[in-house]
Amino acid sequence: MERINRLDWTLIQAFLAVSAEGSLSGAARALGVSQPTLGRQVKAMEEQLGIALFFRQPKGLSLTAEGEALLPHATAMANAASGLATVAAGHDNSLSGTVRITASEFTAMYSLPPVLAQLRMQHPDIHIELNPTDLSENLLFREADIAVRMYRPTQLEVITKKIGVMKLGFFAARSYLERRGRPSSINELMSHDLLGYDRSERFIRGAAKLGWQLSRDDFAFRCDAQNIHCEMIRAGAGIGIMACTLTDRFPEVESVLPDFPVPGLEIWLTTHEALRHTPRVAAVWKGLEEGLAPSLSQDSSIPIMH
């Protein structure tokens, strides 16, 4: 029992990361430590407990029966530690410190830089961390303080606010249109090189609601990262979906079938309810809302991708 009472929390975090990732390399990336350091931490935990936690296999690590038995208790400890940290952060009344934001790669690349630059000028004592990812980080575990989402989050214990709809449309580079011609209807569009999505079916579902039947095979190029789509459009690779507000930045890109009602994306701000009124989080929330809203539509008639 004494060995367990003296168990370092860092070792438990290492155990949880390896069990989640299935490899030392993946867990090391997730925790931001070196693989040798993580390996030593796992070994130290096994030695302190006197049990083997993982089977070492050619393709990674898997939990032993003893590791499986410990996992729910270690997870409960992580949840409790996260809750403690969140509540403590919520009682920090200083207008300084770090605020971590998570947003899609597209939003982080094309929408947030001027907003965050303005925030830095207004609040120089607030340090911003931005994690551009298309994965949904868990606010309840303090993976982020504020999330900018392209859908309405449904987690409990979070506060959300819709700040508008990002209008989308079909676009192509002038070089592509000169080479292939400009489609004048959806039927003609189908004969062109369409830039679409890989695993995500959001646009396919949205198109179906408008009576336009698409499948994954209709896309000549497939990628789930919207920022890559923008760059592929600019490169003249085909016709794709892009935020309408970007046309001012990309003079080489032109609208295609502007009257077709392409489903838009709702933009939501989200934070843990315990953090919402923390001064530094509230200041960043306000800056994000005021900075992003002017580029978004408030038109409720725009069809929405789900």
LINSUL-V199039 format. One record per residue. N is the residue number from 0. RES is the residue in three letters. SS is DSSP state (h for helix, s for strand, l for the rest). Layout:
N,RES,SS
N,RES,SS
This chain:
0,MET,l
1,GLU,h
2,ARG,h
3,ILE,h
4,ASN,h
5,ARG,l
6,LEU,l
7,ASP,l
8,TRP,h
9,THR,h
10,LEU,h
11,ILE,h
12,GLN,h
13,ALA,h
14,PHE,h
15,LEU,h
16,ALA,h
17,VAL,h
18,SER,h
19,ALA,h
20,GLU,h
21,GLY,l
22,SER,l
23,LEU,h
24,SER,h
25,GLY,h
26,ALA,h
27,ALA,h
28,ARG,h
29,ALA,h
30,LEU,h
31,GLY,l
32,VAL,l
33,SER,l
34,GLN,h
35,PRO,h
36,THR,h
37,LEU,h
38,GLY,h
39,ARG,h
40,GLN,h
41,VAL,h
42,LYS,h
43,ALA,h
44,MET,h
45,GLU,h
46,GLU,h
47,GLN,h
48,LEU,h
49,GLY,l
50,ILE,l
51,ALA,l
52,LEU,l
53,PHE,s
54,PHE,s
55,ARG,s
56,GLN,s
57,PRO,l
58,LYS,l
59,GLY,s
60,LEU,s
61,SER,s
62,LEU,s
63,THR,l
64,ALA,h
65,GLU,h
66,GLY,h
67,GLU,h
68,ALA,h
69,LEU,h
70,LEU,h
71,PRO,h
72,HIS,h
73,ALA,h
74,THR,h
75,ALA,h
76,MET,h
77,ALA,h
78,ASN,h
79,ALA,h
80,ALA,h
81,SER,h
82,GLY,h
83,LEU,h
84,ALA,h
85,THR,h
86,VAL,h
87,ALA,h
88,ALA,h
89,GLY,h
90,HIS,l
91,ASP,l
92,ASN,l
93,SER,l
94,LEU,l
95,SER,l
96,GLY,s
97,THR,s
98,VAL,s
99,ARG,s
100,ILE,s
101,THR,s
102,ALA,s
103,SER,l
104,GLU,h
105,PHE,h
106,THR,h
107,ALA,h
108,MET,h
109,TYR,h
110,SER,h
111,LEU,h
112,PRO,h
113,PRO,h
114,VAL,h
115,LEU,h
116,ALA,h
117,GLN,h
118,LEU,h
119,ARG,h
120,MET,h
121,GLN,h
122,HIS,l
123,PRO,l
124,ASP,l
125,ILE,s
126,HIS,s
127,ILE,s
128,GLU,s
129,LEU,s
130,ASN,s
131,PRO,s
132,THR,l
133,ASP,l
134,LEU,l
135,SER,l
136,GLU,l
137,ASN,l
138,LEU,h
139,LEU,h
140,PHE,h
141,ARG,l
142,GLU,l
143,ALA,l
144,ASP,l
145,ILE,s
146,ALA,s
147,VAL,s
148,ARG,s
149,MET,l
150,TYR,l
151,ARG,l
152,PRO,l
153,THR,l
154,GLN,l
155,LEU,l
156,GLU,l
157,VAL,s
158,ILE,s
159,THR,s
160,LYS,s
161,LYS,s
162,ILE,s
163,GLY,s
164,VAL,s
165,MET,s
166,LYS,l
167,LEU,s
168,GLY,s
169,PHE,s
170,PHE,s
171,ALA,s
172,ALA,s
173,ARG,h
174,SER,h
175,TYR,h
176,LEU,h
177,GLU,h
178,ARG,h
179,ARG,h
180,GLY,l
181,ARG,l
182,PRO,l
183,SER,l
184,SER,l
185,ILE,h
186,ASN,h
187,GLU,h
188,LEU,h
189,MET,l
190,SER,l
191,HIS,l
192,ASP,l
193,LEU,s
194,LEU,s
195,GLY,s
196,TYR,l
197,ASP,l
198,ARG,l
199,SER,l
200,GLU,l
201,ARG,h
202,PHE,h
203,ILE,h
204,ARG,h
205,GLY,h
206,ALA,h
207,ALA,h
208,LYS,h
209,LEU,l
210,GLY,l
211,TRP,l
212,GLN,l
213,LEU,l
214,SER,l
215,ARG,h
216,ASP,h
217,ASP,h
218,PHE,l
219,ALA,l
220,PHE,s
221,ARG,s
222,CYS,l
223,ASP,l
224,ALA,l
225,GLN,h
226,ASN,h
227,ILE,h
228,HIS,h
229,CYS,h
230,GLU,h
231,MET,h
232,ILE,h
233,ARG,h
234,ALA,l
235,GLY,l
236,ALA,l
237,GLY,l
238,ILE,s
239,GLY,s
240,ILE,s
241,MET,s
242,ALA,s
243,CYS,h
244,THR,h
245,LEU,h
246,THR,h
247,ASP,h
248,ARG,l
249,PHE,l
250,PRO,l
251,GLU,l
252,VAL,s
253,GLU,s
254,SER,s
255,VAL,s
256,LEU,l
257,PRO,l
258,ASP,l
259,PHE,l
260,PRO,l
261,VAL,l
262,PRO,l
263,GLY,s
264,LEU,s
265,GLU,s
266,ILE,s
267,TRP,s
268,LEU,s
269,THR,s
270,THR,s
271,HIS,s
272,GLU,l
273,ALA,l
274,LEU,l
275,ARG,l
276,HIS,l
277,THR,l
278,PRO,h
279,ARG,h
280,VAL,h
281,ALA,h
282,ALA,h
283,VAL,h
284,TRP,h
285,LYS,h
286,GLY,h
287,LEU,h
288,GLU,h
289,GLU,h
290,GLY,h
291,LEU,h
292,ALA,h
293,PRO,l
294,SER,l
295,LEU,l
296,SER,s
297,GLN,l
298,ASP,l
299,SER,l
300,SER,l
301,ILE,l
302,PRO,l
303,ILE,s
304,MET,l
305,HIS,l
